[in-house]
């Protein structure tokens, strides 16, 4: 990397919390390859609240999108006071292009012209080679290849970090039985699951599997409505809706099982190594599903039965209602046999003779 990059690196990936999770292996690999590099990351406040405190991120610069052009001008002023050896533009929209343009660096690395939207390629002077569609995590790892930085092992270092372990342990101890976290909301309606099915699922998790259902997500109107529907359906659950993202990390890490829509906590769970049942219908699971783990726990409504669909950017509407409670419970059974019992066996072996 030394002949192409340098020791001051700026990451441009400002929005989507899930995308921020996918960028973390880039950051950890850069630091692993050269611990002396200083990494600045331009982020919006939401994902910044997840990344702030990460041991491999030296500085976060906020882009306050809600302030409109004033937010962009404030960011420009912050960037004007800094120089970098390398900018890595991982986001292919016009605002990311403007931020890249504002950044003072001799090398500005971005996507190839075919994949760069909004003419984003105009704002970079080095580009990764073209590539066929692949998982978004692998797509970001292409930047490491372009910099001659080893991508493996793929590490997120998402936490819980040392000062958060007490919160994680408190979360675990506060529950009367093992926790199953249900991520019930998404930003796009087409990713959501009928609320009455969440209620039926929660009752089965408690009654048939001995799990404590915990609701997780934000506090949007749709998520609050889903939570009310679950309660009205007679399911006993605990709500953590709206907790800060670092608290959500502790909740997910304390979970025996996560059941998630196609949204950021799915990828956070993978990063934490927590078994996650993913409910996929709108987006292609081969592109944005769980990365290299828990594929046997995917409930795939994106494809038709027997369909060997390619990796693509295409969306499919109206698929999520195809997922039945039975479909999800079959994956819970799979988790119990393949993950829960294996973890219990490992624990028993580790404690034998103590």
Secondary structure, DSSP 4 states (H G I P E B T S, - for coil): -TTT--SEEEEE--S-HHHHHHHHHHHHHHHHH-TT-EEEEEE-HHHHHHHTT-TT--EEEE--GGGTHHHHHHHHHHHHT--EEEEEE---SHHHHHHHHHS-EEEEEE--TTT--TTGGGG-SEEPPP-----HHHHHHHHHHHTT----S--------GGGHHHHHHHHHTSSS-EEEEE---SSGGG---HHHHHHHHHHHHHHH--EEEEES---HHHHHHHHHHHHTT---EE-TT--HHHHHHHHHT-SEEEEESSHHHHHHHHHT--EEEEESSS-HHHHS-SSS-GGGEEE-SSPTT--PPP-S---TT-GGG--HHHHHHHHHHHIIIIIHHHHHHHHHHHTT-
